[in-house]
Amino acid sequence: MIKQTRTLLLASIAVIAVSVIGYTAADSGNSETATTMDGGRLLGHITLVSYDPTGHIKQYVQTDNTVVNQGEACALRAVTGSASTPTDCGGSSVGTYNVIALGTGTTAVAPTQIALVTETVVSGLGRAAATGNTVANDGDTLGATATLSKTFVAAGSAAIAEAGIFNSTGTTSDAMLARQQFTAINLASADSLAITWTIKF
């Protein structure tokens, strides 16, 4: 009787094990399919380092950014050369996204934003084209990465708390690709702020 009970118990365990393994394999297959079907998207990361006039580091900030809806629409329009003017693209605004702007706004970032909250007007900190602009293809698995870099030198004081990537140095006909808000970086006159911004697809 004990032997028969032990045999039935072992058989039950075997059936349960097979069922669990089968379920796990099926579940794993579904997960892989979902991952494979995920579309590509733009991801960004920003590093900011401020220096005093003697070159000593004052503050260091790094964080991910948000590629806004407007930026996605305008970037795709620029890539395809489309003549359409989607609402999120700010009308006829097209151009190369190689301009960095700074601001003092503290409002949290949101995908629907189309500009910095309070773009700075302090001399030396106005929006400007990146002096470093490279694109590297890391292969099909890791995607391609664009890197923009720029060092600003303040001619006055400012508490920089936001930054954005734009396609124009003008402020009347431009479109924002990405924005991030961060802990304020306090700059005094003659301080410098070095920004490195990476965008990965």
Disulfide bonds with the S-S distance in Angstrom:
Cys74-Cys89 2.33
